[in-house]
Amino acid sequence: MEKIDVKTQIGFNDSEFVSYLKKHSLFVVKIRAWNESQVTINFNDVIRVVDNDVNGISGFFEIIGDSEVLQHALSRLYENVIPSNHPYKCYQFIDIDDNAALEIVCSSIEIFYS
């Protein structure tokens, strides 16, 4: 499984989750960055969220190719045949031990800074 770092204005090393909320197909994550600024990430058209006991985070990645979380989400959504041109991607926050802390399957993201 290959990961690429999601490019943001602020690095997530030594950051912590403030909150997250799922409302219909929108999942909103609020993070307090190392410099005390807040980053809000909107995950749109969410079809799966896996919370592995979220605490501190050290990175935010997009998973390239198939992952178990993505495949499970697509299998539930499409049931029989998964189209090759589906819009979904898997994003992953990792903790300080490089373990998956929070994984989200969605069609797009928006990042806001304050």
C-alpha positions in Angstrom: 0.0 0.0 0.0 1.5 3.3 -1.1 0.8 6.6 0.7 1.3 10.1 -0.4 1.4 13.1 1.9 -1.6 15.4 1.5 -0.1 18.8 0.9 -1.3 21.4 3.4 -0.1 24.8 4.6 0.7 23.4 8.1 2.4 20.1 8.9 0.4 17.7 11.2 3.4 16.5 13.3 2.6 17.1 17.0 -1.0 18.0 16.2 -4.2 16.8 17.9 -7.8 16.3 17.0 -10.2 18.8 18.4 -13.4 17.2 17.1 -14.9 15.3 14.3 -18.6 15.1 13.2 -20.4 13.2 10.6 -23.6 14.7 9.2 -25.2 12.8 6.3 -22.4 12.3 3.8 -20.2 15.1 5.2 -17.4 14.3 7.7 -15.8 17.3 9.3 -12.4 17.0 11.2 -11.0 19.9 13.2 -7.3 19.7 14.2 -5.2 21.9 16.4 -1.8 22.2 14.7 1.6 22.3 16.5 1.5 26.1 16.2 -2.0 26.4 17.8 -3.7 27.2 14.5 -6.8 25.3 13.6 -7.2 23.2 10.4 -10.7 22.1 9.3 -11.0 19.3 6.7 -14.3 18.6 5.1 -14.6 15.1 3.6 -17.4 15.1 1.0 -19.6 12.2 0.0 -18.2 9.9 2.7 -19.0 6.2 2.5 -16.8 4.9 5.3 -15.1 6.1 8.5 -12.8 3.9 10.6 -11.8 5.3 14.0 -8.9 3.4 15.5 -8.8 5.2 18.8 -7.9 8.7 17.7 -5.4 10.6 19.9 -2.5 12.7 18.7 -1.6 12.7 15.0 1.7 13.0 13.1 0.6 12.9 9.4 -2.2 13.0 6.9 -2.0 10.8 3.8 -3.9 9.7 0.7 -3.7 6.0 0.1 -2.8 5.1 -3.5 -4.4 2.0 -5.0 -6.5 -0.4 -3.1 -6.7 -0.6 0.7 -8.8 -2.9 2.8 -10.8 0.1 4.1 -11.5 1.3 0.5 -12.4 -2.1 -0.8 -14.8 -2.8 2.0 -16.5 0.6 1.5 -16.8 0.0 -2.3 -18.1 -3.5 -1.9 -20.9 -2.3 0.4 -21.7 0.6 -1.9 -21.7 -1.2 -5.3 -22.5 -4.7 -4.1 -21.7 -6.7 -7.2 -19.4 -4.9 -9.7 -17.1 -2.0 -8.6 -16.7 0.4 -11.5 -13.0 1.2 -12.3 -13.8 4.9 -12.6 -15.4 5.4 -9.1 -14.6 8.8 -7.5 -13.6 7.5 -4.1 -10.3 7.8 -2.3 -9.1 6.7 1.1 -7.5 9.2 3.4 -5.6 8.3 6.6 -4.4 10.2 9.7 -1.5 8.4 11.4 -0.5 8.6 15.0 3.0 9.1 16.4 3.7 5.4 16.1 2.9 5.5 12.4 -0.4 3.5 12.9 -3.7 4.4 11.2 -5.6 6.6 13.7 -8.5 7.6 11.5 -9.4 6.5 7.9 -12.0 8.1 5.7 -13.3 7.0 2.3 -14.8 9.9 0.3 -15.0 11.5 -3.1 -13.3 14.8 -2.3 -11.8 17.0 0.5 -11.7 20.7 1.3 -9.1 22.2 3.7 -9.6 25.4 5.7 -7.2 27.3 7.9 -7.9 29.7 10.8 
